[in-house]
Amino acid sequence: GSFQFLAREFSTEKIPSYFITEVHRILKRISGIEIPFKERRDKCNQLGIEMAEKIALEAEGLEESERFSFLVNWAIASNHLDFRTVGTGYGFQMAEIIEELRACISEGLKIDQRDEIFRIAKSSLKILYIHDNVGEIAFDKLLIKELRRYGASVTSALRGGPITSDATIEDGETVGLQEAASKIILAGPDTLGISLNEMSDQLKQELQTADLVIAKGQANYYALTEYKPEVPGEIACLFRTKCEIVSNDLGETGKINVAILL
């Protein structure tokens, strides 16, 4: 099954998320499990909603640029909510997870282009927001609400099928993204991050017309570094690195928080 596929197909010419997507498709087909980790995914969304409510209250008293930076920090920290990698992600104790995320924020951003991203967001009419994980999307909702305050329309792009902890359209509805975004579109099928080969026509169109693309997570960072020449607008990637290779590529070591313009 999956090992045969990797032995046959593996190549350094393709981004890692291509192989992860195909292996997960094989595993779903063999196991007959349509939504792997369903209970864990639902729990993550519920926790995300509860935590984001607390963070929204903390953001209220801040002035505009501070509030933007604060919400970007939480959007990046919540990228650590990926239950494949977070230490406390398996226990789902809210107090523990909030402390884990606060610790993540206290590290600061090793690559910090928030001021520049803020300036671009303020002058953008059309923003495309490409989501990553369940749970995390509740924090994305706060940042999208902030972006809407600047007068931009914001399109949310979500996956059409489940893979690991990536958020689907149904997950977006669960956390109420439709209350924040101008519209929600299908990014593509059950791919890890967006797929250059399998993205939807809607996503292709939005990538062509957005003044600013905000992409969450390492898999979307991989994809958009490859796809950047095709995108006329600015691209901002917000994520916490999952592996040394990406951190090294960015001139750093260890797991780091990143807000970068491509």
C-alpha positions as CSV (number, residue, x, y, z in Angstrom):
1,G,0.0,0.0,0.0
2,S,1.6,3.2,1.2
3,F,5.1,1.9,1.3
4,Q,4.9,0.6,-2.2
5,F,3.6,3.9,-3.4
6,L,6.5,5.7,-1.7
7,A,9.1,3.3,-3.1
8,R,7.6,3.7,-6.6
9,E,7.0,7.5,-6.6
10,F,9.4,9.2,-4.2
11,S,11.2,12.1,-5.7
12,T,12.8,15.3,-4.4
13,E,11.2,17.1,-7.3
14,K,7.8,17.1,-5.5
15,I,6.8,19.0,-2.3
16,P,6.4,16.8,0.8
17,S,2.6,17.4,1.1
18,Y,2.1,15.6,-2.2
19,F,3.4,12.3,-0.7
20,I,1.5,12.8,2.6
21,T,-1.7,13.4,0.7
22,E,-1.4,10.2,-1.3
23,V,-0.3,8.1,1.6
24,H,-3.4,9.3,3.6
25,R,-5.7,8.5,0.7
26,I,-4.3,5.0,0.5
27,L,-4.8,4.6,4.3
28,K,-8.4,5.9,4.1
29,R,-9.2,3.6,1.3
30,I,-7.7,0.5,3.0
31,S,-9.2,1.3,6.5
32,G,-12.6,2.4,5.2
33,I,-12.5,5.3,7.6
34,E,-14.0,8.3,5.8
35,I,-13.1,10.9,8.5
36,P,-10.0,9.8,10.4
37,F,-9.7,11.3,13.9
38,K,-13.2,12.6,13.7
39,E,-13.7,12.8,17.5
40,R,-10.4,14.5,18.0
41,R,-11.1,17.0,15.2
42,D,-14.5,17.9,16.7
43,K,-12.9,18.3,20.2
44,C,-10.2,20.6,18.7
45,N,-12.9,22.8,17.1
46,Q,-14.8,23.1,20.4
47,L,-11.7,24.0,22.3
48,G,-10.7,26.5,19.6
49,I,-14.1,28.2,19.9
50,E,-13.8,28.4,23.7
51,M,-10.2,29.7,23.7
52,A,-10.8,32.2,20.9
53,E,-13.6,33.8,22.9
54,K,-11.1,34.5,25.7
55,I,-8.6,35.9,23.3
56,A,-11.2,38.2,21.6
57,L,-11.9,39.8,25.0
58,E,-8.1,40.4,25.5
59,A,-7.9,42.0,22.1
60,E,-10.7,44.5,22.6
61,G,-8.7,47.2,24.5
62,L,-5.8,47.4,22.1
63,E,-5.3,50.1,19.4
64,E,-5.5,49.0,15.8
65,S,-1.9,48.0,14.9
66,E,-1.3,46.4,18.3
67,R,-4.6,44.5,17.9
68,F,-3.5,43.2,14.5
69,S,-0.1,42.1,15.8
70,F,-1.8,40.4,18.8
71,L,-4.3,38.5,16.6
72,V,-1.5,37.5,14.2
73,N,0.5,36.1,17.2
74,W,-2.5,34.0,18.2
75,A,-3.2,32.9,14.6
76,I,0.5,31.6,14.4
77,A,0.4,30.1,17.9
78,S,-2.8,28.3,17.1
79,N,-1.0,26.7,14.1
80,H,0.7,24.7,16.9
81,L,-2.7,23.2,17.7
82,D,-2.0,20.6,15.0
83,F,-2.7,17.5,17.0
84,R,-0.1,15.5,15.1
85,T,2.7,17.6,16.7
86,V,1.6,19.5,19.8
87,G,2.6,18.0,23.1
88,T,-0.7,18.6,24.9
89,G,-2.8,18.3,21.8
90,Y,-3.7,14.7,22.7
91,G,-5.0,15.6,26.2
92,F,-7.3,18.4,25.3
93,Q,-7.1,20.1,28.7
94,M,-8.0,23.7,27.8
95,A,-5.9,25.3,30.6
96,E,-2.9,23.3,29.5
97,I,-3.3,24.0,25.8
98,I,-3.8,27.8,26.4
99,E,-0.6,27.8,28.5
100,E,1.2,25.9,25.7
101,L,0.0,28.5,23.2
102,R,1.0,31.4,25.5
103,A,4.5,29.8,25.9
104,C,4.6,29.6,22.1
105,I,3.8,33.4,21.8
106,S,6.3,34.3,24.5
107,E,9.0,32.9,22.2
108,G,8.3,35.8,19.8
109,L,8.5,35.6,16.0
110,K,11.9,34.7,14.6
111,I,10.8,36.0,11.3
112,D,8.6,39.0,11.9
113,Q,7.1,41.0,9.0
114,R,3.9,41.8,10.8
115,D,4.2,45.6,10.3
116,E,4.6,45.2,6.5
117,I,1.7,42.7,6.4
118,F,-0.4,45.2,8.4
119,R,0.4,48.0,5.9
120,I,-0.6,45.8,2.9
121,A,-3.7,44.5,4.7
122,K,-4.8,48.1,5.4
123,S,-4.6,49.0,1.7
124,S,-6.0,45.8,0.3
125,L,-9.6,45.6,-1.1
126,K,-9.5,41.8,-1.6
127,I,-7.9,39.3,0.7
128,L,-7.7,35.5,0.3
129,Y,-7.2,33.6,3.6
130,I,-6.1,29.9,3.2
131,H,-6.7,27.9,6.3
132,D,-4.8,25.0,7.9
133,N,-6.0,23.1,11.0
134,V,-9.2,22.4,12.9
135,G,-9.3,24.4,16.2
136,E,-6.9,26.9,14.7
137,I,-9.6,28.2,12.4
138,A,-11.4,29.7,15.4
139,F,-8.4,32.0,15.9
140,D,-8.3,32.7,12.1
141,K,-11.9,33.9,12.5
142,L,-10.7,36.6,14.9
143,L,-8.1,37.8,12.5
144,I,-10.5,37.8,9.6
145,K,-13.0,39.9,11.6
146,E,-10.1,42.4,12.1
147,L,-9.2,42.4,8.4
148,R,-12.8,43.1,7.5
149,R,-12.7,46.2,9.8
150,Y,-10.1,47.7,7.4
151,G,-12.7,47.6,4.6
152,A,-11.4,44.5,2.7
153,S,-13.5,41.6,1.5
154,V,-12.0,38.3,2.8
155,T,-12.5,35.0,1.1
156,S,-11.9,31.9,3.3
157,A,-10.5,28.8,1.5
158,L,-11.1,25.4,3.1
159,R,-10.5,21.8,2.1
160,G,-13.3,19.6,0.7
161,G,-12.3,16.5,2.5
162,P,-10.5,15.5,5.7
163,I,-6.8,14.8,5.9
164,T,-4.9,14.6,9.3
165,S,-6.0,17.8,11.2
166,D,-6.6,20.0,8.1
167,A,-9.9,22.0,8.3
168,T,-12.7,21.3,5.9
169,I,-15.7,23.5,4.9
170,E,-17.8,21.7,7.5
171,D,-15.2,22.6,10.2
172,G,-15.4,26.2,9.0
173,E,-19.2,26.2,9.5
174,T,-18.7,24.6,13.0
175,V,-16.6,27.6,14.2
176,G,-18.8,30.1,12.4
177,L,-16.3,31.3,9.8
178,Q,-19.3,32.3,7.7
179,E,-20.0,35.0,10.2
180,A,-16.6,36.6,9.6
181,A,-15.6,35.9,6.0
182,S,-17.2,37.6,3.0
183,K,-17.4,34.2,1.4
184,I,-16.1,30.6,1.9
185,I,-14.7,28.7,-1.1
186,L,-13.5,25.1,-1.6
187,A,-9.7,25.1,-1.9
188,G,-9.7,21.6,-3.4
189,P,-10.2,18.0,-2.3
190,D,-8.5,16.2,0.6
191,T,-5.0,17.4,0.0
192,L,-2.5,18.4,2.8
193,G,-2.3,22.1,2.2
194,I,-3.4,23.5,-1.2
195,S,-2.3,21.4,-4.1
196,L,-1.0,23.1,-7.2
197,N,-2.4,20.2,-9.4
198,E,-5.7,19.7,-7.6
199,M,-6.8,23.2,-6.5
200,S,-10.3,24.2,-7.4
201,D,-11.1,26.7,-10.2
202,Q,-12.5,29.0,-7.5
203,L,-9.2,29.0,-5.7
204,K,-7.3,29.6,-8.9
205,Q,-9.5,32.6,-9.6
206,E,-9.1,34.0,-6.1
207,L,-5.3,33.7,-6.3
208,Q,-5.4,35.7,-9.5
209,T,-7.5,38.5,-8.1
210,A,-6.5,38.9,-4.4
211,D,-4.4,41.9,-3.4
212,L,-3.2,39.9,-0.4
213,V,-3.1,36.1,0.2
214,I,-2.7,35.0,3.8
215,A,-1.7,31.4,4.1
216,K,-1.6,29.4,7.3
217,G,0.7,26.4,8.0
218,Q,3.9,24.9,6.7
219,A,2.2,22.8,3.9
220,N,0.7,26.0,2.4
221,Y,4.0,27.7,2.7
222,Y,5.6,24.9,0.6
223,A,2.9,25.1,-2.0
224,L,2.9,28.9,-2.3
225,T,6.7,29.3,-2.5
226,E,6.4,27.1,-5.7
227,Y,3.3,28.9,-7.0
228,K,4.4,32.5,-6.2
229,P,5.2,33.4,-9.9
230,E,1.6,32.7,-10.8
231,V,0.2,35.0,-8.0
232,P,0.0,38.7,-8.9
233,G,-0.8,39.9,-5.3
234,E,1.3,39.8,-2.1
235,I,1.6,36.5,-0.2
236,A,1.9,36.4,3.6
237,C,2.6,33.1,5.3
238,L,1.8,32.7,9.0
239,F,3.0,29.4,10.6
240,R,5.0,27.6,13.2
241,T,7.7,25.4,11.6
242,K,7.3,21.7,12.1
243,C,10.8,20.5,11.1
244,E,14.4,21.6,11.1
245,I,14.6,21.6,7.2
246,V,12.1,24.5,6.9
247,S,13.6,26.4,9.9
248,N,17.1,26.0,8.3
249,D,15.7,27.1,4.9
250,L,14.6,30.3,6.7
251,G,18.1,30.7,8.3
252,E,17.0,29.5,11.8
253,T,17.0,26.3,14.0
254,G,14.4,24.6,16.1
255,K,10.7,25.2,15.9
256,I,10.0,28.9,15.2
257,N,7.1,31.3,14.7
258,V,7.0,32.9,11.3
259,A,5.2,35.9,9.7
260,I,6.8,36.2,6.3
261,L,6.1,37.9,2.9
262,L,7.1,35.7,0.0
